[in-house]
Amino acid sequence: MDKDFIDKNPVLTTDQDYAALRAKGLHYIEELSHKYWTDYNEHDPGITIMEALCYAITELGYRIDLPMQDLLTNPDGTIPDTQTLYTAKNILTQSPLTIDDYRKLLIDIVGVENAWLTAVDYNTVNGVNIAVNEVPIYADCSADTLSYTVTPHPVYLSGLYQVLLDLDDDDQLGDLNNGEVQILNPVFGAFTEGEVSLTIVFPIWNDPSVEKLLLASPVKAVNVSATFSAAGSIITATINVKYSIGSAHYTITLIPIVNIDLQPADQTIGPAELANFFTPEFTAQVVNLYLLKIQKAKNIVQKAIRRLNENRNLCEDFVSVTTIKDEEIAFCCDIDITPSTDMSEVQAEVFFAIEEYLNPPVNFYLLSEMQAMGYTTDEIFSGPVLKHGFIDTVQLEQTQLKTEIYASEIISLIMNIEGVLAVRSFRMTKYGTDDQPVTGETNKSWCMPITLGCKPVFSETKSKMVFYKNQFPYLPNMDEVNDILRWLRATRAHNKLSGHEDDIPIPSGTYFPLDSYTSIEELFPVTYGIGQPGLPPTATDQRRAQAKQLQAYLLLYDQLLADFLSQLANAKELFSTDTTVQTYYAQFIDSVKNIMLIYKQDSSSKTINELVMQNQDSAATTVNDWQALYEKNELFLNRRNSFLDHLMSRFAESFNEYVLLMYSLDYTTQQETGITLASMIEDKIQFLQDYPVMSYERGRAYNYFPQKHDFTIDTLKLWDTDNVAGVERKLSHLGGFKSNIPGVEAYFRRFLYCIGNATITSSGTPAKYNFVFTEGANALTSVKSYNTNAQAQKALPAFMDLLLTTDNYAITQTGINWNVYVVDNNGVNQAISNNFTSEADAETAMAQFISTFSTMCDNEGLHLIEHILLRPRDNTFDLAPVCLDPNCDFCGDEDPYSFRISVVMPYWPAHFRSMAFREYFEDIVRQEVPAHTIVKVCWINDESMYEFEREYKAWITALANYSLDKVTGLHKFEVANNKLLKLLFSLHSEYPVATLHDCEDSQGTNPVQLGKTVLGSYKT
């Protein structure tokens, strides 16, 4: 806590307490030299030197004790971003993880009032369990398969959400959840006295009957006509709408219900009156108002779908996203109030209390308001980043959908309103979509059930509340009631905020030149002759020599003190992610008078400042004067790694396992590997720089439906993209993956299979096709020829796999020529190079080819597939294979979709051929993915990778198109899903080839190991 006063008796640390330092120095002097030195008085030069040093140390202590922001600040007072001092918003928040997180994310969208997610395996409807997934699936134990045929064992997929949105009430368009259009006081000829209110109940925005109206936006209706008919008390309109989208013309018929909410006393408005006054122009206005309403509702839902897909959790998905359905509830009661009470104000308070009870609002708060409520920083910033303020999780949990409404709770709220004496004859009635009371749910006096997935809405026009003063009934003025009600809603709402402070900023500091240094020689009395005044002109040579000798002695202390300050000034470099070339810092002391006469010069007459201080580079591999005197390269690399380890430990992260593994592993000699400390520094810096993103997205899945601003598919985010799961990004860092494509990170979704510089050439009549690989000046041509280009293309991946995963390159002589062969496990020559004139030339060419080709194809990376996305969307999709117990004794094996992940990786890169690395990486995968998921890691060859990536890319594209249009995109997605499903469950891991050794060769490398190798040839 900062103090605004000076302590009378300050408590100093030892390094700031001159008296304590002096006493400690005297103690050491007495302890070490009491046999030879007995004069400890102030006039003694040794004591003077000690006192000067003690005083200088107090300055060091003072500077060290400066606030951290002052130590790290730049001259402009700002702390650089490279300090890994991430703000609360950047490091404490995370992509949505819980249902409350998803709700906050959706409510943050402009136009969304509230949102609810149902995350259950099934819904119970009329006592029957209905699966949440798109199509019911059953386990057929006798056939050992999953089936669409009903069996006693339904499979309920987990991780699927049904999303309900409660859209805002628009000032112009009303409740966006429904298709109702309200008309107040239209001109009805003779009906000019009294209030008139109509509600035209059109279909909601996602009704199939208005689907074509929403194909393009905006759509404007023209040539509209309306007729009206009545069946009992229900009036129905038939409205023919002609409209155009581009050059196409359409006609659609809408059949809404017309409700007469209010009409003049003793007068009736019926179909004839409505037909007279719904002119084509007026009807077109009504229809266009309706079109604006459903277009706006759809636009908000599309934004919600886009936001959900951008923040989808790993192994989870959204089956449906739609708006909530309203259930209109009317309330009737008698209310006794005090004689002095304003009836309009009381009725507005009653209406407002009922609204708040039925649908409690979700409020947004400022950061300062959340802090004032007592929330800690980690509690405030828990969950996703929001644009419009902070949401109180406790309040959010109190806004769940109601399943029942209790009269006692509403009466209690009304009784709490000032001026209310009693509530009598309380009744509740529910109205259906036809605007008629629901059978069996009228005049409820105690409890009103609400349909699952529906929201109760207070109907002001259908409610009747009579207020009594001294037993005389009164009716308030509704215009006044509505004005007060609008005022109450406005004053008590915490709406979405803008322009607010949404983060705790990094504090700015006060810059101090921490490395500024004044020599301790300036602290000595003038009589010593070593300060700026120097010696008098009359001083003898011996006296001048003595002064220089003392200066040389003191220079050791000066340099230590100056270097300490330089180290302190550069502390911000030590704890940053900048590229640095040193961890020790020093400075040249140029403030000492005639200092250059004390230093020894080299043969080139270069000063220590030129040789050392101006060349502070410990990262150079060539030893320089700085390294010789201060910090060698090896020391720098170890210290820099240690500082980065410290920074990583702040986030509970470590590279230690990976580093130890790499040091104990070599892929060819089984000796200590050649991994460099410099490369480890690069990996750690990249990890720390990416950490805010990795931390925020650690549970996020990839966005399979990336959309542009106009809600079309962003095809650039499907392949060759960083649109991958957050765990893929982190695993690539922890695995030390490297991409051989400049500018592309190893975690990018891209093709990992290798074709090198492969071309297919043809020759002869009829034409025969061969592979040709050119690496530098060398070419490798397949021996086997193919009849068509398509056959050659199809055979290419298997041939590439042979090149990548075999070491059986051989050189043979044919006549006077030498040739390079690749031999498969059966001893068959698969490829041959150009002819060489000597065996030495052939060996050189082979070595160059292998080196170049291996480097080109050493493309490290992974593909992560969530099985939940492979689920069937209708009953024509193929189902994943299972292994079921004949007695239907399940242990989760009946569900191959829920919380299952497959990680597919290339087998051939040298990095991945080591079984020790595989074990390490598979452990890391299981540590980093959510604990409730099951992961299978598969290491496949180039041929399998080629086939897999071809189907995987097609599936990603088909899934995006299906998400855009579930009707037209269904068939292509089904085909792609079936192919990928079949291929994924047929993949198997490849293992290094082992060799059998006889007893005489028992020391051979790479012996056969169960589950870790495949048997190769017998070695004699």
N, C-alpha and C positions, 0 to 999 in steps of 0.2 A: 504494500500500500504506500503510495506516494505521500510524503509529509510536506506540509507547508510551513515548517518551523525547523529550527536548528536545535538538536539535542544538546543539553548542557553537559552531559557526560556521554558522549558518543561511544558506541562499542565498535571498535575497529578490528578488522581482520589483521592477522599477524603481518601480512605483506604491506599493510597500510600504516602500521603502528611503528613509527620511528624509534620510540623508546624501547619497545619490545625487540626490534631488530638489533638495536645497539647492545642491549643486554645479552641477547643470544650470541652476538659476535664476540663480546668480551668473554662469555663463558667458553666458547670454542678456543679463543686465544689462550686463556688460562689453562684449559685442559691440555692443549697440544704443546705449549711452549713455556710452561711455567718454570722450567729449569733454566731457561736462557733469557727470558724476558720478564722483567718485573715492573717496568715503568708503564703503567696503563693510563697515565694522565693525558689530558686533552692536547698538550703541547707535543706529544710524541707523534712523529710522522706516520707511524703505522696505525695509530688510533685515528689520525686525521683521514687516512685513506679509508679505513673501515667506516667512519662516519659518513664520508662522501658516498660510499657505496650503499649504505643503509638508506640515505636520503633518496638516492636514485631508484632504489627498489620500491620505495613508497609510491613513486610516480608510476612504476609498472603496475603495482597493486591497484592504484586508482583507475588506470585505464582498463585493466582487466575487468574491474567491477562495474564498468559502464553498462547500461541496459543493452540487452542483446540486439535490439533494433539499431542502436547506435554503432555497434560493432559490425553489423552486416550492411549498413546503408552505403549507398553511393554518394558522391558529392552533391547530387541533386536532391538528396533526402529520401530517395526511394530504395526499396530493397528489391534486387533483381529477381525475376521469375525463376532463375536457375537454382535458387536456394532450397527447392523442394519443401518450402514452407507453404504447402497448399492450404487454401482457405477452406472454411467449413463446408461451403457449398460444393467445392471441388473434390473433397476427400471424404466427407462423412455421408454424403448422399449416395444412393445407389438406384439402379434401375428397379422398377417395381418387382417386389418379391411376394408380397401378401395381397390378399383381396383388398384390404384397406388401401394399399399402395395403388392398386389399379383404380380404385374408386377416386382417389385424389387426382390421379392423372387425368381421368375422364372429366371430373367436375371442373378441372382447370381449363377445359375447352370453352371458349366463348359460345354460349347458346345451350350449354348443358347445366341444368339445375342440380341434378343428382344422378347417381348411377349405382347399379347393383349387379353383382356377379354371383351366379350360382355355380359352385364348383362341387358337384356331386356326381357319382357314377350313374345314378338313375333318379328319375322323378316318379313318385307314386301318384297315379291318377285313378281315382275310383277303386282303390285297393290293388291296382295292378302296377308292377314296376316297369317303367318304360325307360329304355336306355337313352342317355343323353346323346350318345354318338348318332351319326346320321342314319345308320341302318343297324337293326339288331343283329348281334352275332351270337352264335351258340357253340358250345363245345360238344363234339361228337366223339365220345370216348372209344366206342367200338371201332370207328374208322380212323381214330388217331388224327383227326383234323378239326379245323374250325369250319362252321357251316352256317348258312343262312336259314337252314331248315330248323324249325323249332324243336328244341330238346329241353329236358329239365334243367339244363345248365347254361343259363345266359352268361355272356361275358360282357361285363360293364367296363368300358375303357375309362381310365382315370386321367386327370390332367386337362379335362375339357371344360370350358366355361360357356355358360349362356349369359349374355350381357343385356341388361335392360337400361335404357337411358330415359331420364326424365328431362325433357327439354324445357327451356325457359318459356315464360309467358311473354310474348312479343307485344309491345305497346300497340301496334297496328293490327297484327294478325291473330292475337290471342294465344291460346294454348297450342303450342306446336305439336303436341303429342297426338292430337286428333285432327280431323278434317273439318271441324265446325267453323262456319262463318257466321258471325253475329251481325245483325242489322238493327240499329237503334233508330226509332222514330222515322221510318220512311214516310213519304207523302202518299196517303191512301185516300185521296179525294175527300169523301164525306167524313172519314175517320181522322179528323184533325185535332180533336180534343182528347186529352189524356195521353199517357205514355204507351208506345207500341214497341215491342221487342221481338225479333224473329231470330231463330237459330236454324241455319240450313246445315244439316249433318251430311257432309260429303264423306267419301271413303278416306281413310288415312293414307299417308304418303306411300306406304309399301303395299297397298292393296293391288292385286294383279290387274284390276280393272282400269287403273290409271298408270300402268307401267309405261305405256307409250308416251304419256304426257311428260315423263321424266327422262326420255331418251336424250334430250338436249336441253340446255338451259341458256337463256330464258326462252320459254315458249309463251306466245301470246295468242289467246283465243280470239277468233273473229266469226261473224255469221252465227251467232248463238241464238237459239230459240228455246222456249220453256213452256211446258204444259203442266197442269196440276190436277191431281185426283185425290179422293179421300176414301179411306176404308175405315169406317167407324170414326174414331177420334184421331186417326193417323193420316196426315196429309203427305202425299208423295209427289215429288216433282220429277219430270222427265226433261232433261236438258240435253239437247244435241249441240255438240261443239265441233266446229271445223277449225283446224289449225294447220300450220305448215312448219316443217323442220327442213331448212334448206330449200331444195326444189321439190321435196316430197310433200304431198297433201294428205291429210288424215281427217277422219270423222269419228268421234267417239260419243257414246251416249252415257250420261251420268244420271243416276236415279237416287237423289238424296231425299231424306226425310226433312220436312219443314215443321219446326216446332214453333208454336205461338206462345212465347213466354209471357208476354204482357199485351193486353189489348184494352181499348177503352171500355168503361163500364157500360153494361147493357147493350153492347154491340159485339158482333161476331165477324171475325175475318176467316174466310173459307177459301176453297180453291178458286171460286169465281173472282173474288176480290184480288187474290194473288195474281191470277192470270191477267187481270186488267192492268195491273200496275207493274208487273215484271216485263217491261218492254225489252226488245232485243238489246238496246243500248245498256239498260240497267242490268239485265242478266249477264251481259258480257263483262260489266264491271265486277259483278259478284264472282263470276267464274275466274276472271283474271286475279282477283284477290285470293281466291282459293289456290290457283296455280302458284302464286308467289309463296303461299304458305307451305305447300307440300314440297316445293323446290328448296325452300330454306331448310325445312326439316331434313330432307334427304342430304343436303349439303353438310349439315351438322353431323349426321350419322356417318357420312363418308369421312369427315375429319376424325371422328372417333375411331373408325376402323383403321385409318392410316396411323393414328397415334398408338393404337393397341398393337398393330403389327410391328411398328418401330420399337416397341418396348416389350415384346413377347418374351415370356420366361422359357427357359430351356425345358423341352419335353412337355410343353403345354400349348394349347390352341383354343381358338374361339369358334364355337360351332355356329353361333348366331349373335348378331348385334342388331337390336331393334329398339323401338321406343315402347315405353310402358303404356298399358291400357288404363284408361280412367274408369273408375266406378263412381258414379254421381250419387252423393248421399245428401238427402234433405233432412233438416232438423225442424221440429215443431215443438214449441214450449211456451209457457207463460212465465214472465219474469217480473217480480215485484221489485221496484226501485224506490229510493227515497224521493220525497216531493221536490227537493232542490236539485236533483240530478238532471243533467242534460241527456235526454233520451238518445239523440243522434250520436253523441259521444259514446254512450254505453253500448249501443248496438254495434258501432264500429269496433269497440273493444271486444265485444262478444264474437263478432265475425272473425276478427284477427286472432283471438285465442283458439277458435275452432280450426282455423287454417293452420296455425302453428302446431296444433296437436296432431292433425291428420298428416301433415307433411312438414316436419321440423326442417328448417333451413340449414344448409351447410355454409358456415361463415368463413370468410377469409380474414386473416389478421396480419398486421405488420410485425416485423421482427421484434420491435420494441414491445409490442403488446404481448407476444408470446413469452418474452423474457419477464415481463411484469406479472404474467400468470404463474411464474415459478418454474418454467421448463428450463432444463439445462440445454447447453448447446447441442450435445449429441442427440437429445430428444427432439429438438426443434428441426434439425437437419436430417432426421431419419426418414428414409424413403426417397421418392423421386424428386428431381428438381421441378418446381412449379413456376409458372410465369406470372401468376396473379396473386401472390401472397402465400401465407402459410395456413394450413388447415389443422385444427385441433383434432387429434385422433380420437380422443374421448368423446367429443361432440359428434364426430363422424359416426361412431358406433351407435349413437343414439338415434340415428336417422335411418334405421333399417325399415324395410317395408312392413307395414302392419298387416297382420292376418285377422285381427279382431279389433273392433272399436267398442269401448266400454262407456256406457252412459255416466257411470259414477265419476270417471275421470274428467269428462267434459263438464259435468255439473260442478265439480270441484274447481275447475278453472274459471267458470263463470262466476261462482260465488266469491272468488278472490278479487274480482273487479270492484273497484271503489263505487259505492252507491247501490250495489245489488243486495237485496234483502233475502230473496228466495227464488227458487226455480221450481216450477210445477208443471205437471203433465208433459214430461219430456218424452218425445217419440222420435224414432229414426226410420227413414224409408230409403231403400236403394232403388235406383232407376237403371234400366237397361239401355242398350244402344238404340232401341226404338223409342226412347224417351218415355217409356211406360214403367210403372212400378214393377219390380221383379216379384213374381209370385212367391209367396211364403216369406218375403223379406220386407214387409211393410209394417209400420207402426211398432217397431221393436222398441221396447222400453228398457232393455238391460244391455244386450250385447248384439252387435251387428258383425257377422263374418264377412271377410273380404276375400275375394277369389285370389288364389295363388298367382303371383306375377302381375297383380293389378294394384293401382294406387287409388285410395279413396280421395274424392274431390268434393269439396263443400259446394253445394248448389245454393247460391243466394236466392235465385229467382223462385225455386221450388220450396224453399224453406219459409216457414211462417212463425215469427216470434212476436208475441203481443206483450207490450210493456204496461204495467199497472202502477198508477200512483194513487194511493189511498183507495184502492179497489176500483178505480176508474181506468178503462183501457185507453191507450194512446198509441198512435202510429207515428214513427219518426219520419222526417223528410229524407227520402232516399238519396237525393242529390248531396245533402249535407253528410249523410252517412258515408257515401262513396268518397267524398273529398277527405274526410277524416281518415278513412281506411287507407287511402293512398298515402296520406301523410304518415300514418303509423308504419306502413310497409317501408317507406323511404327512410325514416329516422332510425328504425331498429334493424335495418339490414346491414350486413357486412359483405358487400358485393365484391366482385373481382377487382383487384387493385392494379394500378399501373403507375410506373414511375417511382416505385417504392424501393427502399433498400432491402435487397434480398440476400446479403452476405455480410459476414464480419470481415472487414478489410484488414489486410496486413498492416500493422502500425508503421507509420513513417518514422524515421529516426533523425537524429541530429548528427551531421557528419563531423568527425574530428580527424585531423591528420595524425592517425595513431602511430605512424612510423617516424614522425618528426623527433629528432634526437639532439640534445645538447650534451656535449662531452662532459664527463665528470671532472675533467681538468679545469673547467670553468668554476667549479665549486671550491677549489683550493685557494688559500690565501695568495695574494700577489707575490709575496716573498718567495714562493716556490718557483716563480718564473716560467710556468708552463701554460698559463692562460693566454688570453688575447693580448694583454699588455706586454707579455714576454719579459725578457731580461733587459736591464739597462745597458746602454752602449759600453759602459766601462767593465762589463762582466768579462771574466777571463775565459779562455778556451776551455779550461777544466770545468768551470762553472756551467758553461753552455753544454758541455758533454754530459755533465751530471743531469741537467734538465732534460736533455733528449733521452738519456737512459731511463729516467722516471717516466717520461711520456711513453716510451716503448713498453715499459712494465705495465702502465695503466691501459695501454691499447688493448690488451687481452680482455680486460673488464669492459672497456668501451664497446668492443666488437660484440661481446656476448649480450650486453644490454641493448645495443642497437639492433642486433639480429632478433632479439626477443620481440622488440616493438614491431619490426618488419613482419615477423610471423603473425603477430596479433592483427596487424593491418590487413593481412591477406587471409585471415581466418575464413572470410566469406568465399574465398576461392577453394579452400580445402573442403568445404561442405556444400559445394555446388556441383551441378552436372555439366559445367563448362569443361571443355578440353583444356587440361592443364599440363604443364611440362615439369612441374616440381611440387614437392610437398614441404620442402624446407625453403625458407626465404632469408635473404641477407641484404644488407645495404652497405654502401661505401660511406665511411665517416669523413666527410669533406669539411666539417666545421672546425676541425682541430688545426690550429695554426702550424704551418710547415709540416703537415702530416706526411707528405711524400718523401721527405728526407729520412723518415723512419723505416719505410718499406724498402725491401731489397728489390732491385730492378732485374728483369731478365735480359738475355742477350739482345733482344730486339728493342729494348728500352720501353716495352709496353708496361703500363702500370697494372696493379692488381685490379683496379676498377675496370680496365679494358679487358683483361684476361678472364676475370671471374665475375665481377658484379654485373657487367653488361652482357654476360653470356650465361644466364642462369637457365640451363636446359638439362634436366635430368632424364628427359624422354629420349634423347639422342642415343642411338645404338653405338656410336663412336664416342669413346671416352674423351671428354674435354676437361679444361682446367676446373670448371665448376664442379664436375663430378668428382674429380680427384681431391678437391678440398672439402666439399660439403656433402653431396648426395649422389651416390652411384646409381646407375640405371636400375639395378636389381632392387636396391633399397626403395627407390621411388615407386617402382611397380608394386612392391609389397605394401607400402604405406598407402598408395592411392587405392588399392583394392580394399585395404582395411577401412579407409574413410567411407568408401562406397558401401561396404558391408554394414557400417554403422548407420548410414542413411537408409538402407533396406530394412534394417532391424526395427526402425521406427514404425514400419508398416507390417511387422511380423513376417517378413519375407527373407529368403536366404537362397543363395546359389551354392551353399557348401556341399550338398550332396552331388550336384552336377560337377563341381570342381574336383572333388575327391575322385569321382568316377573317371573323369577325363585324365587325371594324373595317373591312374592305375591301369589305363586302357590304351592299347594300340591295336589297330585292326589287322595288321599284317605280321608284326614281329612279336606281339604279345609283351612288348617292353613298354616302359614309360612313354606316354604319348608326347607329341610335340606341341601340345596346346600352349599358347603363350599367355603370359599375364596381361599383355597389352590387349589381346582379343577379349579376355575376360572383362577388362575395364570397359571396352566398347559395349559389350553385352549388358553390363550392369547399368551403364549410363543410359542406354536405350530403354532398359526396363524401367528405370526411375522416371524418365521423361514420359513414358507411356502409362505410368502407373495410375494417374487420376482416371484415365479412360478405362483401363483394365479393371480398376477397382469399381467404377460405376457400373460397368457392363459385365461384371463377373458371373452373373446368373442369366444374362440376356442371350436369347437365341438369335439366329439370323433372321432377317426380314424377308420372308418368302414372297411378299407382295409389296415391293417398294413402289411408291407412287410419287409422281410429280405434283406440282401445285394444282394442275387441272384433273387430278385423280387418274390419269393414265399411267401405265406401267413405265417405270424408269428402267429401261432395258440395260443401262450401263451398270446397274447394281445387281445383275444376275450372274455374270461371269467376268473374270479378270477384275475382281472387286475386293474391297476390304469389308464388304457386307457379309461378315461371318460372325459366328457366335463369339461372345466375349471370352469364353474359355479357350477357344482356338487361338486367339491372339496371345493369351497368357502362356499356353502350353508351348507355343512356338518360341517364346522368349526363354522359358525355363528349360527347353530342350536344346537351346543354342542353335536353332535352325538358321540356315543361311539360304538365301535365294540367289541363284546364278543369273537372275535377270536384273540388270541395273535399274534402280529406282522402284523396284517391286519388293515389298516385304514378304517374308517367308510365310506369313499367315494369310496372304491374299488367296482367294479362291481362284485357282488357275489350273491349267493342265500340268500334271506332274509326270505323265508318261513321256518317254523319250523316243524321238525318231531321228535325232541328230541332223546332219545335213543329208538326209536321205532323198533320193529321187528314184523314179521308176522309169527305166528306159526300155525301148523296144528295138528289135532288130530281126532281120530275116523275113522270109515269106513262106507260110503265114507268120505274122509277127509273134515273137516270144518276148516275155517281159521279165526283167531282172531288177533287183535292188542294186543301187550304186551309192556308196557312202564316200564322201570326199572330205578328208580332214587335212588341210594344208595341201601339200603336193601329192599326198597318197590317196589312193582309192581302194575301196573294198567292194567286190562284186559278188553277188550270190551265185552259187553254182547252179542251183535249181532254177529252171525257167518256168514261167506260168503262161497259160494260154491267153488270158485276158488281163487287162489292167485292174479290173475289180478283184480278180483272184490274187493278184500281187498285193494290192492294198490290204486285203483281208489277212494275208499271210505275214505282212510286215511286222506287226507287233510281236509275234512269236519269235521272229528272227532277231528283232531288237532285244528281246529278253535274253536270248542266247548271248548276244554281245555284252550285255550288261552284267550278267550273273555268272559267267564262266571265266576261268583263267586258262582255259585250254587253247591258247593260241600256239600255233606250231609253225615251224619253217621246214619246208621240204624242197629238195632239188629235183627239177624236171629238165633233163638234158643239161644245157649250160645255164639255165635260168634258176633263180631262187624265188620261191613264192611263200606268201603268208597265208596260213589256213586258220579257220576257227573250227574246232572239232566238238561235236556234241557228246553227250554221255555214252552214246552207242558207238563212238569212234568214227562217225560219218563226217566227211569234210563238208561243211556248210557254206563256206565262203573262201574266196581266194583273192589276193591282191594282184597288182601289176607285177610283171616279171622284173627281177632285180639281177644285176650282173654278178653280185657277190653275196655271200651269206651275211657279211658284216652290214652291207647296205640294207638287206632284208630285216636284220635285227634292229637297226636304227629306225627304219620305217615302222616296224611293229611297235616299238617302244613309244614313238611319237604318236602313232595312231591311238594306242591304248590310253596314253596320258590325255590327249586332247579330247577323245571321245568320252572318257570317264568324267572329266571336268565338266563337259557340256551337259552330261546327263545326271550329274550329281545334284538333282533338284530336290531339296528337302521341303517337306510340308505335310499336310494331313487334310483329310476330309472327314467332317463330323455329320452323321446322319441321325436325325431323331425319328424313331420308329412311329411315333404318334402321327407324323405327317404322312405316313404310308398307309394309314387306315383306309378302309373302303368308304366311298361316298354314296354308293348305292349297292344293291345286291348283285351287280354283275362284275364287280371288282374281284380279282383273285385275292385269296386270303393267305396270310403268312403261315408258313409251316410251324407245327407245334409237336411236342412229344408228350402225350397224355397218358396218364395211368389208366389201365383198363377198368379199374374200379372207380374212376372219377375222383380219386383222392388227390385233389389239386394242392399245389404249393406255389401258386403264382405262375406256373408254367403254361396255364391255359390262355394267358394274355401276353402275346409277343409284342404288343404295341406300347403299353403304358410304361412310361419312365424307362425306356430302353434306348440305348445309344450304341451306334456302331462307329468306330473310328478306323478309317481306312488309310493306310500309309504305304509308301513305296518301300520295297524290300532292298533294292539294289544299292542305294547310296552307302558308301563305306561307313558313314555315321550310324546307319541302322542295321548293319550286319552283325554287330556285336550283340550277343545274348545278354551281356551285362548291361549294355545301354538299354536294350529292350525292357529288361526287368525294371530298371530305374524309371524309364519313361512310362511304362504301364502303371507303376505305382503312383507316379505324379499325376497321371490322368485320373486315377480313382480318388486321389486326394483333392483334386481341383474341381471335379464335377460335383453337383449337389449330392448329398449323402443318400438320398432316396432313389437315385438312378442306378441302373445296372449297365455296365459298359463292356463292350467287346472290342478289342483292338486286333486288327487284322493287318498283317504285313504281306503285301501281294507283289507278284512279279509284274514286269512291264506289260506283258500281254494282257493280264487280267486288269491292270490299271487302265490300259487303253480302252478296253471294252467297258469297264465300269464308268470312266469319266465321260465316255460318249453317251451312255444312258443317263448318267447323273445330270449332265447339262441339259439334255432333252427333258428330263423330269422337272428340273428347276424352272425351265421356261413354261412347261405345260401347267405346273402348279400356279404360277403367276397369272397365266391367262385364265385358268379356271377360277381363280379368286376374283378376277375382274368380271367374268361372266360365267356363272355356274351352269348355264344352259348350253351355250354354244361351245364352251371349253371343256365340258365333261368328258366327251368321248376321247379326245386326244390325251387328256390327263389320265384317263383309265388305262389307255395303251401304255403310256410312259410309266405309270405306277406299277403296272403288272410286270413290265420288263425289269425295272430297277429292283422290285421286290424279289423276283426270281434270282436275279444276279447277286444281290446282296447276301441272300441266305445260302448261296453256293460258294462264296469266297472262302478261301482257306489261307492260312499263313504259310509263307515260305521260310525255310530254315537253311543255315549254311550247310554246305556239303561236307560230310565227314569221311574219313578214310579208315579202313581197318588196317591194323599193323600186326605183323607177326611178332613172335617173341624176340627175334633179333633186333627188331625196330620198335621196341616198346616205348621209346622216348618220343615218338612222332607227335606232331602237333595236331590240334583239332580232332580229338578222338570222338567216337560216337557217344552221344548223350541222349537219353530218352526225352522226347518232347522238345529238344533243342537243336537237333541236327537231322539231316536226311543222309542216308547211306550213299556214299559214292563208290568209287572203284577200290578194289583190293590192291594195296601197295606192297610190292615185294621188295 
